[in-house]
Amino acid sequence: MDPQELHAASIVIDTHCDTLLSVLGDKRSLLERSDEGHNDLPRLKEGGVTAQVFALFARPAALGGAVPTWESLRLLDAFYQAMAASPELILATKAGDVRRAKAEGLLAGIIGMEGAEALRGDLGILRLFYRLGLRNLGLTWSLRNEAADGVFEERTGGGLTEFGVQVVRECNRLGIMIDVAHLAPAGVRDVLAMSELPVIDSHANARALCDHRRNLTDQQLEGVAKTGGVVCVVFVPSFVAGQPEERTLGKVLDHIDHIVSVIGADHVGLGSDFDGFDDTPIAGLESGAHFPHITAGLLARGYSEENVRKILGGNVLRVFEQVAG
């Protein structure tokens, strides 16, 4: 099949973007094409994206953040405001919503939370966010919070706190995907050992190819796969390669190749982190409009149409259905 035809026929899911931060700051509209940032509805539709996980990232106090629960609710309201203004954007709380978006040419928004600061150590707040649509939870950003140590704290050897353990169990019960992105290694280990449902890493690459602390070792890749989960390759230049001249679309594909070689094509997805980094984007992956370049690149490297469909979104949809219904 022609790459464009295959891409158009596939369910494409991006498991992480920070676009709501820009929308909330009145920098631009989610619904109108912009030359700023990486994502908006027109560019995502041009890129054939079926479902986008929108992160609620309440900046930690160390980064100048205010009250995290308040900030997360404001970000969520920005999404709801956009949804109310456009019939082309829907909230996805089940896999059927993603399939509906594909059938009707809509964009399904999946709500994620990047860091459990907004929960304030209270499972009741987690349950309320679930009722508002939360379906993916990263326990930390990169610092320490009530749930766990982030990757910036890995020197301590700290993993999940008692509250973090309770959060994982409650997410399993409710049907919220657990996301190990940004967790310190001990936290990744703890989640993989205790989650009864598949786990994802929404935006990380292979440590074997780029020795960045946010990337996963082969052992961690195997751990995610053993849960039935998915590792979603990220487009952040510094996570792709250490040297600027090596930060290319081909290198992103190399990360996919490596992860497939370690855990198989059933456990790989895509998580751009668009609007979450300030570096110059990788050529060919400048915005949500450019996901078809991944499809073309995978086909050129000999991937079967079935495996391309899995990597574009089929694997994440499987996990989403297993966890959320």
ZADO-1210 file (C-alpha; in nm, 4 decimals, padded with zeros to 6 digits):
<atoms>
<atom x="00.0000" y="00.0000" z="00.0000" code="MET" pos="1"/>
<atom x="00.1119" y="00.3532" z="-00.0716" code="ASP" pos="2"/>
<atom x="00.2445" y="00.5258" z="00.2450" code="PRO" pos="3"/>
<atom x="-00.0169" y="00.8014" z="00.2262" code="GLN" pos="4"/>
<atom x="-00.2986" y="00.5502" z="00.1836" code="GLU" pos="5"/>
<atom x="-00.1732" y="00.3370" z="00.4716" code="LEU" pos="6"/>
<atom x="-00.1404" y="00.6373" z="00.6972" code="HIS" pos="7"/>
<atom x="-00.4891" y="00.7602" z="00.6081" code="ALA" pos="8"/>
<atom x="-00.6335" y="00.4156" z="00.6804" code="ALA" pos="9"/>
<atom x="-00.4567" y="00.3779" z="01.0178" code="SER" pos="10"/>
<atom x="-00.5553" y="00.4842" z="01.3670" code="ILE" pos="11"/>
<atom x="-00.2792" y="00.7237" z="01.4740" code="VAL" pos="12"/>
<atom x="-00.2354" y="00.8023" z="01.8436" code="ILE" pos="13"/>
<atom x="00.0116" y="01.0484" z="01.9946" code="ASP" pos="14"/>
<atom x="00.0458" y="00.9733" z="02.3659" code="THR" pos="15"/>
<atom x="00.1882" y="01.3051" z="02.4848" code="HIS" pos="16"/>
<atom x="00.1746" y="01.6751" z="02.4081" code="CYS" pos="17"/>
<atom x="00.1816" y="01.9897" z="02.6248" code="ASP" pos="18"/>
<atom x="-00.0283" y="02.2006" z="02.3898" code="THR" pos="19"/>
<atom x="-00.2858" y="02.2961" z="02.6543" code="LEU" pos="20"/>
<atom x="-00.0173" y="02.5006" z="02.8312" code="LEU" pos="21"/>
<atom x="00.0078" y="02.7261" z="02.5268" code="SER" pos="22"/>
<atom x="-00.3690" y="02.7444" z="02.4884" code="VAL" pos="23"/>
<atom x="-00.4171" y="02.8359" z="02.8541" code="LEU" pos="24"/>
<atom x="-00.1564" y="03.1080" z="02.8257" code="GLY" pos="25"/>
<atom x="-00.3631" y="03.2699" z="02.5485" code="ASP" pos="26"/>
<atom x="-00.0704" y="03.2291" z="02.3132" code="LYS" pos="27"/>
<atom x="-00.2892" y="03.0633" z="02.0503" code="ARG" pos="28"/>
<atom x="-00.6074" y="02.8678" z="01.9937" code="SER" pos="29"/>
<atom x="-00.6212" y="02.4896" z="01.9855" code="LEU" pos="30"/>
<atom x="-00.8726" y="02.5155" z="01.7016" code="LEU" pos="31"/>
<atom x="-00.6879" y="02.7489" z="01.4632" code="GLU" pos="32"/>
<atom x="-00.3772" y="02.6846" z="01.2589" code="ARG" pos="33"/>
<atom x="-00.0766" y="02.8681" z="01.3945" code="SER" pos="34"/>
<atom x="00.2834" y="02.9179" z="01.2943" code="ASP" pos="35"/>
<atom x="00.3751" y="02.9004" z="01.6618" code="GLU" pos="36"/>
<atom x="00.4416" y="02.5830" z="01.8578" code="GLY" pos="37"/>
<atom x="00.3859" y="02.2351" z="01.7252" code="HIS" pos="38"/>
<atom x="00.0194" y="02.1415" z="01.7584" code="ASN" pos="39"/>
<atom x="-00.3320" y="02.2580" z="01.6871" code="ASP" pos="40"/>
<atom x="-00.6418" y="02.0886" z="01.5517" code="LEU" pos="41"/>
<atom x="-00.5775" y="02.1734" z="01.1835" code="PRO" pos="42"/>
<atom x="-00.2189" y="02.0435" z="01.1949" code="ARG" pos="43"/>
<atom x="-00.3185" y="01.7279" z="01.3816" code="LEU" pos="44"/>
<atom x="-00.5906" y="01.6554" z="01.1273" code="LYS" pos="45"/>
<atom x="-00.3465" y="01.7220" z="00.8430" code="GLU" pos="46"/>
<atom x="-00.1118" y="01.4706" z="01.0056" code="GLY" pos="47"/>
<atom x="-00.3840" y="01.2081" z="01.0189" code="GLY" pos="48"/>
<atom x="-00.3837" y="01.1945" z="01.3995" code="VAL" pos="49"/>
<atom x="-00.6890" y="01.0117" z="01.5342" code="THR" pos="50"/>
<atom x="-00.6307" y="01.0601" z="01.9066" code="ALA" pos="51"/>
<atom x="-00.4097" y="01.2980" z="02.1010" code="GLN" pos="52"/>
<atom x="-00.3267" y="01.2624" z="02.4689" code="VAL" pos="53"/>
<atom x="-00.3330" y="01.6150" z="02.6096" code="PHE" pos="54"/>
<atom x="-00.1207" y="01.6487" z="02.9233" code="ALA" pos="55"/>
<atom x="-00.2339" y="01.8371" z="03.2308" code="LEU" pos="56"/>
<atom x="00.1067" y="01.9581" z="03.3469" code="PHE" pos="57"/>
<atom x="00.0890" y="02.1699" z="03.6603" code="ALA" pos="58"/>
<atom x="00.4339" y="02.3215" z="03.6883" code="ARG" pos="59"/>
<atom x="00.6047" y="02.2256" z="04.0160" code="PRO" pos="60"/>
<atom x="00.6813" y="02.5069" z="04.2593" code="ALA" pos="61"/>
<atom x="01.0486" y="02.4788" z="04.1631" code="ALA" pos="62"/>
<atom x="00.9475" y="02.5856" z="03.8105" code="LEU" pos="63"/>
<atom x="00.7292" y="02.8719" z="03.9269" code="GLY" pos="64"/>
<atom x="00.4034" y="02.6795" z="03.9427" code="GLY" pos="65"/>
<atom x="00.1065" y="02.7864" z="04.1515" code="ALA" pos="66"/>
<atom x="-00.1547" y="02.5608" z="04.3139" code="VAL" pos="67"/>
<atom x="-00.1275" y="02.2353" z="04.1121" code="PRO" pos="68"/>
<atom x="-00.4908" y="02.1243" z="04.1431" code="THR" pos="69"/>
<atom x="-00.6090" y="02.4686" z="04.0310" code="TRP" pos="70"/>
<atom x="-00.3649" y="02.4757" z="03.7398" code="GLU" pos="71"/>
<atom x="-00.4667" y="02.1272" z="03.6260" code="SER" pos="72"/>
<atom x="-00.8343" y="02.2200" z="03.6356" code="LEU" pos="73"/>
<atom x="-00.7651" y="02.5341" z="03.4313" code="ARG" pos="74"/>
<atom x="-00.5833" y="02.3253" z="03.1701" code="LEU" pos="75"/>
<atom x="-00.8703" y="02.0801" z="03.1617" code="LEU" pos="76"/>
<atom x="-01.1147" y="02.3678" z="03.1204" code="ASP" pos="77"/>
<atom x="-00.9138" y="02.4924" z="02.8210" code="ALA" pos="78"/>
<atom x="-00.9692" y="02.1525" z="02.6579" code="PHE" pos="79"/>
<atom x="-01.3410" y="02.1542" z="02.7425" code="TYR" pos="80"/>
<atom x="-01.3757" y="02.5084" z="02.6058" code="GLN" pos="81"/>
<atom x="-01.2167" y="02.4013" z="02.2778" code="ALA" pos="82"/>
<atom x="-01.4384" y="02.0945" z="02.2614" code="MET" pos="83"/>
<atom x="-01.7494" y="02.3074" z="02.3180" code="ALA" pos="84"/>
<atom x="-01.6437" y="02.5367" z="02.0329" code="ALA" pos="85"/>
<atom x="-01.5715" y="02.2639" z="01.7778" code="SER" pos="86"/>
<atom x="-01.7682" y="01.9510" z="01.6834" code="PRO" pos="87"/>
<atom x="-01.4441" y="01.8134" z="01.5379" code="GLU" pos="88"/>
<atom x="-01.2946" y="01.7584" z="01.8849" code="LEU" pos="89"/>
<atom x="-01.4341" y="01.4940" z="02.1195" code="ILE" pos="90"/>
<atom x="-01.3378" y="01.3554" z="02.4598" code="LEU" pos="91"/>
<atom x="-01.2218" y="00.9935" z="02.4542" code="ALA" pos="92"/>
<atom x="-01.2749" y="00.7939" z="02.7719" code="THR" pos="93"/>
<atom x="-01.3076" y="00.4522" z="02.6027" code="LYS" pos="94"/>
<atom x="-01.1518" y="00.2841" z="02.3012" code="ALA" pos="95"/>
<atom x="-01.4843" y="00.3135" z="02.1205" code="GLY" pos="96"/>
<atom x="-01.4488" y="00.6911" z="02.1257" code="ASP" pos="97"/>
<atom x="-01.1198" y="00.6646" z="01.9379" code="VAL" pos="98"/>
<atom x="-01.2754" y="00.4330" z="01.6808" code="ARG" pos="99"/>
<atom x="-01.5661" y="00.6748" z="01.6415" code="ARG" pos="100"/>
<atom x="-01.3221" y="00.9612" z="01.5829" code="ALA" pos="101"/>
<atom x="-01.1534" y="00.7600" z="01.3086" code="LYS" pos="102"/>
<atom x="-01.4833" y="00.6706" z="01.1430" code="ALA" pos="103"/>
<atom x="-01.6157" y="01.0271" z="01.1509" code="GLU" pos="104"/>
<atom x="-01.2946" y="01.2194" z="01.0780" code="GLY" pos="105"/>
<atom x="-01.2748" y="01.3759" z="01.4245" code="LEU" pos="106"/>
<atom x="-00.9920" y="01.4219" z="01.6739" code="LEU" pos="107"/>
<atom x="-01.0287" y="01.2299" z="01.9987" code="ALA" pos="108"/>
<atom x="-00.8725" y="01.4017" z="02.2970" code="GLY" pos="109"/>
<atom x="-00.7522" y="01.1738" z="02.5763" code="ILE" pos="110"/>
<atom x="-00.6806" y="01.3505" z="02.9041" code="ILE" pos="111"/>
<atom x="-00.3493" y="01.2726" z="03.0708" code="GLY" pos="112"/>
<atom x="-00.1861" y="01.4100" z="03.3833" code="MET" pos="113"/>
<atom x="00.1895" y="01.4660" z="03.3966" code="GLU" pos="114"/>
<atom x="00.2773" y="01.4356" z="03.7632" code="GLY" pos="115"/>
<atom x="00.0518" y="01.3582" z="04.0593" code="ALA" pos="116"/>
<atom x="00.1020" y="01.6951" z="04.2304" code="GLU" pos="117"/>
<atom x="-00.2583" y="01.7918" z="04.1556" code="ALA" pos="118"/>
<atom x="-00.3845" y="01.4956" z="04.3585" code="LEU" pos="119"/>
<atom x="-00.2458" y="01.6502" z="04.6795" code="ARG" pos="120"/>
<atom x="-00.2049" y="01.3072" z="04.8345" code="GLY" pos="121"/>
<atom x="-00.5796" y="01.2408" z="04.8094" code="ASP" pos="122"/>
<atom x="-00.7355" y="00.9511" z="04.6156" code="LEU" pos="123"/>
<atom x="-01.0666" y="01.1374" z="04.6210" code="GLY" pos="124"/>
<atom x="-00.9171" y="01.4007" z="04.3919" code="ILE" pos="125"/>
<atom x="-00.7941" y="01.1238" z="04.1590" code="LEU" pos="126"/>
<atom x="-01.1485" y="00.9880" z="04.1425" code="ARG" pos="127"/>
<atom x="-01.2865" y="01.3334" z="04.0624" code="LEU" pos="128"/>
<atom x="-01.0368" y="01.3828" z="03.7795" code="PHE" pos="129"/>
<atom x="-01.1387" y="01.0406" z="03.6497" code="TYR" pos="130"/>
<atom x="-01.4986" y="01.1595" z="03.6345" code="ARG" pos="131"/>
<atom x="-01.3777" y="01.4642" z="03.4407" code="LEU" pos="132"/>
<atom x="-01.2103" y="01.2391" z="03.1832" code="GLY" pos="133"/>
<atom x="-00.8624" y="01.1538" z="03.3132" code="LEU" pos="134"/>
<atom x="-00.7430" y="00.8302" z="03.1527" code="ARG" pos="135"/>
<atom x="-00.3618" y="00.8468" z="03.1671" code="ASN" pos="136"/>
<atom x="-00.1535" y="00.9320" z="03.4747" code="LEU" pos="137"/>
<atom x="00.2190" y="00.9922" z="03.4980" code="GLY" pos="138"/>
<atom x="00.3090" y="00.9696" z="03.8663" code="LEU" pos="139"/>
<atom x="00.5801" y="01.2359" z="03.8506" code="THR" pos="140"/>
<atom x="00.7258" y="01.4961" z="03.6236" code="TRP" pos="141"/>
<atom x="01.0968" y="01.4699" z="03.7098" code="SER" pos="142"/>
<atom x="01.1039" y="01.5928" z="04.0685" code="LEU" pos="143"/>
<atom x="00.9741" y="01.4419" z="04.3938" code="ARG" pos="144"/>
<atom x="00.6091" y="01.4569" z="04.4915" code="ASN" pos="145"/>
<atom x="00.3670" y="01.2762" z="04.7237" code="GLU" pos="146"/>
<atom x="00.3568" y="00.9707" z="04.4967" code="ALA" pos="147"/>
<atom x="00.7165" y="00.9025" z="04.3953" code="ALA" pos="148"/>
<atom x="01.0621" y="01.0296" z="04.3096" code="ASP" pos="149"/>
<atom x="01.1134" y="01.1602" z="03.9600" code="GLY" pos="150"/>
<atom x="01.4159" y="01.0896" z="03.7442" code="VAL" pos="151"/>
<atom x="01.5965" y="01.4030" z="03.8675" code="PHE" pos="152"/>
<atom x="01.5957" y="01.2436" z="04.2144" code="GLU" pos="153"/>
<atom x="01.7302" y="00.9039" z="04.1078" code="GLU" pos="154"/>
<atom x="02.0423" y="00.9439" z="04.3258" code="ARG" pos="155"/>
<atom x="01.8247" y="00.8796" z="04.6328" code="THR" pos="156"/>
<atom x="01.7139" y="00.5392" z="04.5075" code="GLY" pos="157"/>
<atom x="01.3555" y="00.6315" z="04.5961" code="GLY" pos="158"/>
<atom x="01.0595" y="00.4667" z="04.4268" code="GLY" pos="159"/>
<atom x="00.6879" y="00.4839" z="04.5035" code="LEU" pos="160"/>
<atom x="00.5645" y="00.6175" z="04.8345" code="THR" pos="161"/>
<atom x="00.2750" y="00.4512" z="05.0149" code="GLU" pos="162"/>
<atom x="00.0472" y="00.7033" z="04.8481" code="PHE" pos="163"/>
<atom x="00.2027" y="00.6167" z="04.5129" code="GLY" pos="164"/>
<atom x="00.1222" y="00.2502" z="04.5709" code="VAL" pos="165"/>
<atom x="-00.2371" y="00.3445" z="04.6492" code="GLN" pos="166"/>
<atom x="-00.2552" y="00.5539" z="04.3312" code="VAL" pos="167"/>
<atom x="-00.1402" y="00.2641" z="04.1124" code="VAL" pos="168"/>
<atom x="-00.3989" y="00.0336" z="04.2693" code="ARG" pos="169"/>
<atom x="-00.6764" y="00.2901" z="04.2326" code="GLU" pos="170"/>
<atom x="-00.5844" y="00.3616" z="03.8703" code="CYS" pos="171"/>
<atom x="-00.6009" y="-00.0116" z="03.8000" code="ASN" pos="172"/>
<atom x="-00.9436" y="-00.0240" z="03.9630" code="ARG" pos="173"/>
<atom x="-01.0827" y="00.2849" z="03.7891" code="LEU" pos="174"/>
<atom x="-00.9337" y="00.2231" z="03.4458" code="GLY" pos="175"/>
<atom x="-00.6614" y="00.4876" z="03.4158" code="ILE" pos="176"/>
<atom x="-00.3425" y="00.4008" z="03.2276" code="MET" pos="177"/>
<atom x="-00.0288" y="00.4226" z="03.4420" code="ILE" pos="178"/>
<atom x="00.2528" y="00.6111" z="03.2692" code="ASP" pos="179"/>
<atom x="00.6122" y="00.5573" z="03.3900" code="VAL" pos="180"/>
<atom x="00.7565" y="00.8543" z="03.1977" code="ALA" pos="181"/>
<atom x="00.9727" y="01.0773" z="03.4206" code="HIS" pos="182"/>
<atom x="00.9868" y="00.8253" z="03.7074" code="LEU" pos="183"/>
<atom x="01.3178" y="00.7472" z="03.8773" code="ALA" pos="184"/>
<atom x="01.4387" y="00.3921" z="03.8003" code="PRO" pos="185"/>
<atom x="01.3187" y="00.2595" z="04.1364" code="ALA" pos="186"/>
<atom x="00.9733" y="00.3988" z="04.0663" code="GLY" pos="187"/>
<atom x="00.9631" y="00.2348" z="03.7239" code="VAL" pos="188"/>
<atom x="01.0599" y="-00.0928" z="03.8916" code="ARG" pos="189"/>
<atom x="00.7872" y="-00.0544" z="04.1542" code="ASP" pos="190"/>
<atom x="00.5126" y="00.0211" z="03.9021" code="VAL" pos="191"/>
<atom x="00.6108" y="-00.2670" z="03.6752" code="LEU" pos="192"/>
<atom x="00.6102" y="-00.5055" z="03.9705" code="ALA" pos="193"/>
<atom x="00.2710" y="-00.4105" z="04.1083" code="MET" pos="194"/>
<atom x="00.0442" y="-00.2954" z="03.8257" code="SER" pos="195"/>
<atom x="-00.2132" y="-00.5577" z="03.7328" code="GLU" pos="196"/>
<atom x="-00.2784" y="-00.3913" z="03.3969" code="LEU" pos="197"/>
<atom x="-00.0529" y="-00.2915" z="03.1047" code="PRO" pos="198"/>
<atom x="00.1734" y="00.0083" z="03.1660" code="VAL" pos="199"/>
<atom x="00.2924" y="00.2679" z="02.9159" code="ILE" pos="200"/>
<atom x="00.5800" y="00.5092" z="02.8865" code="ASP" pos="201"/>
<atom x="00.4162" y="00.7939" z="02.6979" code="SER" pos="202"/>
<atom x="00.7333" y="00.9631" z="02.5730" code="HIS" pos="203"/>
<atom x="01.0806" y="00.8063" z="02.5931" code="ALA" pos="204"/>
<atom x="01.3460" y="00.6548" z="02.3705" code="ASN" pos="205"/>
<atom x="01.6081" y="00.3825" z="02.3974" code="ALA" pos="206"/>
<atom x="01.8906" y="00.4490" z="02.6427" code="ARG" pos="207"/>
<atom x="02.1111" y="00.2166" z="02.4362" code="ALA" pos="208"/>
<atom x="02.1058" y="00.4683" z="02.1486" code="LEU" pos="209"/>
<atom x="02.0968" y="00.7937" z="02.3469" code="CYS" pos="210"/>
<atom x="02.2235" y="00.7981" z="02.7030" code="ASP" pos="211"/>
<atom x="01.9693" y="01.0456" z="02.8364" code="HIS" pos="212"/>
<atom x="01.8298" y="00.9770" z="03.1829" code="ARG" pos="213"/>
<atom x="01.4740" y="01.0105" z="03.0547" code="ARG" pos="214"/>
<atom x="01.5261" y="00.7231" z="02.8105" code="ASN" pos="215"/>
<atom x="01.4699" y="00.3585" z="02.9042" code="LEU" pos="216"/>
<atom x="01.7282" y="00.0827" z="02.9371" code="THR" pos="217"/>
<atom x="01.6705" y="-00.2441" z="02.7552" code="ASP" pos="218"/>
<atom x="01.5781" y="-00.4016" z="03.0881" code="GLN" pos="219"/>
<atom x="01.3133" y="-00.1351" z="03.1465" code="GLN" pos="220"/>
<atom x="01.1830" y="-00.1822" z="02.7926" code="LEU" pos="221"/>
<atom x="01.1439" y="-00.5522" z="02.8636" code="GLU" pos="222"/>
<atom x="00.9664" y="-00.4742" z="03.1894" code="GLY" pos="223"/>
<atom x="00.7071" y="-00.2560" z="03.0174" code="VAL" pos="224"/>
<atom x="00.6508" y="-00.5242" z="02.7526" code="ALA" pos="225"/>
<atom x="00.6007" y="-00.7932" z="03.0178" code="LYS" pos="226"/>
<atom x="00.3003" y="-00.5991" z="03.1497" code="THR" pos="227"/>
<atom x="00.1577" y="-00.6011" z="02.7965" code="GLY" pos="228"/>
<atom x="00.2365" y="-00.2320" z="02.7718" code="GLY" pos="229"/>
<atom x="00.3780" y="00.0097" z="02.5162" code="VAL" pos="230"/>
<atom x="00.6831" y="00.2372" z="02.4966" code="VAL" pos="231"/>
<atom x="00.6081" y="00.5464" z="02.2882" code="CYS" pos="232"/>
<atom x="00.9010" y="00.6941" z="02.0972" code="VAL" pos="233"/>
<atom x="00.9504" y="01.0656" z="02.1556" code="VAL" pos="234"/>
<atom x="01.0630" y="01.3410" z="01.9166" code="PHE" pos="235"/>
<atom x="01.2487" y="01.5619" z="02.1683" code="VAL" pos="236"/>
<atom x="01.5840" y="01.6256" z="01.9965" code="PRO" pos="237"/>
<atom x="01.7996" y="01.5721" z="02.3065" code="SER" pos="238"/>
<atom x="01.6282" y="01.2371" z="02.3700" code="PHE" pos="239"/>
<atom x="01.7009" y="01.1278" z="02.0135" code="VAL" pos="240"/>
<atom x="02.0777" y="01.1884" z="02.0009" code="ALA" pos="241"/>
<atom x="02.3487" y="01.3584" z="02.2012" code="GLY" pos="242"/>
<atom x="02.5020" y="01.5388" z="01.9046" code="GLN" pos="243"/>
<atom x="02.2856" y="01.7981" z="01.7260" code="PRO" pos="244"/>
<atom x="02.3894" y="01.6770" z="01.3809" code="GLU" pos="245"/>
<atom x="02.2537" y="01.3295" z="01.4637" code="GLU" pos="246"/>
<atom x="01.9069" y="01.4518" z="01.5623" code="ARG" pos="247"/>
<atom x="01.7258" y="01.3384" z="01.2500" code="THR" pos="248"/>
<atom x="01.4111" y="01.1585" z="01.1434" code="LEU" pos="249"/>
<atom x="01.6322" y="00.8623" z="01.0594" code="GLY" pos="250"/>
<atom x="01.7575" y="00.8527" z="01.4182" code="LYS" pos="251"/>
<atom x="01.3998" y="00.8527" z="01.5494" code="VAL" pos="252"/>
<atom x="01.3388" y="00.5524" z="01.3263" code="LEU" pos="253"/>
<atom x="01.6572" y="00.3955" z="01.4672" code="ASP" pos="254"/>
<atom x="01.5033" y="00.4177" z="01.8143" code="HIS" pos="255"/>
<atom x="01.1917" y="00.2428" z="01.6853" code="ILE" pos="256"/>
<atom x="01.4122" y="-00.0235" z="01.5252" code="ASP" pos="257"/>
<atom x="01.6010" y="-00.0809" z="01.8481" code="HIS" pos="258"/>
<atom x="01.2937" y="-00.1019" z="02.0679" code="ILE" pos="259"/>
<atom x="01.1283" y="-00.3415" z="01.8220" code="VAL" pos="260"/>
<atom x="01.4430" y="-00.5555" z="01.8262" code="SER" pos="261"/>
<atom x="01.4284" y="-00.5763" z="02.2064" code="VAL" pos="262"/>
<atom x="01.0549" y="-00.6159" z="02.2769" code="ILE" pos="263"/>
<atom x="00.8807" y="-00.6599" z="01.9425" code="GLY" pos="264"/>
<atom x="00.6508" y="-00.4487" z="01.7283" code="ALA" pos="265"/>
<atom x="00.3531" y="-00.5143" z="01.9591" code="ASP" pos="266"/>
<atom x="00.4962" y="-00.2860" z="02.2264" code="HIS" pos="267"/>
<atom x="00.5960" y="00.0329" z="02.0426" code="VAL" pos="268"/>
<atom x="00.4001" y="00.3538" z="01.9905" code="GLY" pos="269"/>
<atom x="00.4522" y="00.7269" z="01.9350" code="LEU" pos="270"/>
<atom x="00.4586" y="01.0079" z="02.1923" code="GLY" pos="271"/>
<atom x="00.5802" y="01.3312" z="02.0354" code="SER" pos="272"/>
<atom x="00.6018" y="01.5634" z="02.3400" code="ASP" pos="273"/>
<atom x="00.5051" y="01.8424" z="02.0997" code="PHE" pos="274"/>
<atom x="00.4801" y="02.1823" z="02.2680" code="ASP" pos="275"/>
<atom x="00.6791" y="02.0397" z="02.5562" code="GLY" pos="276"/>
<atom x="01.0283" y="02.1381" z="02.4437" code="PHE" pos="277"/>
<atom x="01.2001" y="02.4545" z="02.3218" code="ASP" pos="278"/>
<atom x="01.4679" y="02.2995" z="02.0994" code="ASP" pos="279"/>
<atom x="01.4401" y="02.3327" z="01.7234" code="THR" pos="280"/>
<atom x="01.2248" y="02.0368" z="01.6143" code="PRO" pos="281"/>
<atom x="01.3734" y="01.7542" z="01.4138" code="ILE" pos="282"/>
<atom x="01.3519" y="01.8143" z="01.0397" code="ALA" pos="283"/>
<atom x="01.0526" y="01.6244" z="00.9073" code="GLY" pos="284"/>
<atom x="00.8889" y="01.6126" z="01.2507" code="LEU" pos="285"/>
<atom x="00.8239" y="01.9815" z="01.3056" code="GLU" pos="286"/>
<atom x="00.4580" y="01.9512" z="01.4045" code="SER" pos="287"/>
<atom x="00.1554" y="01.7270" z="01.4322" code="GLY" pos="288"/>
<atom x="00.1173" y="01.7606" z="01.0560" code="ALA" pos="289"/>
<atom x="00.4245" y="01.5470" z="00.9965" code="HIS" pos="290"/>
<atom x="00.3295" y="01.2061" z="01.1369" code="PHE" pos="291"/>
<atom x="00.2996" y="01.0639" z="00.7817" code="PRO" pos="292"/>
<atom x="00.6800" y="01.0848" z="00.7610" code="HIS" pos="293"/>
<atom x="00.6994" y="00.8134" z="01.0274" code="ILE" pos="294"/>
<atom x="00.4762" y="00.5875" z="00.8190" code="THR" pos="295"/>
<atom x="00.6812" y="00.6433" z="00.5052" code="ALA" pos="296"/>
<atom x="01.0041" y="00.5844" z="00.6955" code="GLY" pos="297"/>
<atom x="00.8876" y="00.2594" z="00.8516" code="LEU" pos="298"/>
<atom x="00.7661" y="00.1230" z="00.5186" code="LEU" pos="299"/>
<atom x="01.0977" y="00.2199" z="00.3580" code="ALA" pos="300"/>
<atom x="01.2759" y="00.0171" z="00.6279" code="ARG" pos="301"/>
<atom x="01.0754" y="-00.2920" z="00.5453" code="GLY" pos="302"/>
<atom x="00.8108" y="-00.2909" z="00.8174" code="TYR" pos="303"/>
<atom x="00.4923" y="-00.4766" z="00.7270" code="SER" pos="304"/>
<atom x="00.1708" y="-00.2795" z="00.6919" code="GLU" pos="305"/>
<atom x="00.0350" y="-00.4624" z="00.9982" code="GLU" pos="306"/>
<atom x="00.3289" y="-00.3597" z="01.2142" code="ASN" pos="307"/>
<atom x="00.3170" y="-00.0008" z="01.0901" code="VAL" pos="308"/>
<atom x="-00.0482" y="00.0174" z="01.1934" code="ARG" pos="309"/>
<atom x="00.0419" y="-00.1197" z="01.5375" code="LYS" pos="310"/>
<atom x="00.3190" y="00.1347" z="01.5925" code="ILE" pos="311"/>
<atom x="00.1111" y="00.4284" z="01.4675" code="LEU" pos="312"/>
<atom x="-00.1623" y="00.3626" z="01.7198" code="GLY" pos="313"/>
<atom x="-00.2899" y="00.0086" z="01.7231" code="GLY" pos="314"/>
<atom x="-00.0762" y="-00.0947" z="02.0191" code="ASN" pos="315"/>
<atom x="-00.1791" y="00.2036" z="02.2309" code="VAL" pos="316"/>
<atom x="-00.5442" y="00.1495" z="02.1409" code="LEU" pos="317"/>
<atom x="-00.5136" y="-00.2123" z="02.2586" code="ARG" pos="318"/>
<atom x="-00.3763" y="-00.0998" z="02.5955" code="VAL" pos="319"/>
<atom x="-00.6325" y="00.1805" z="02.6221" code="PHE" pos="320"/>
<atom x="-00.9112" y="-00.0712" z="02.5652" code="GLU" pos="321"/>
<atom x="-00.7647" y="-00.3187" z="02.8155" code="GLN" pos="322"/>
<atom x="-00.7354" y="-00.0495" z="03.0828" code="VAL" pos="323"/>
<atom x="-01.0195" y="00.1957" z="03.0173" code="ALA" pos="324"/>
<atom x="-01.2656" y="-00.0208" z="02.8275" code="GLY" pos="325"/>
</atoms>
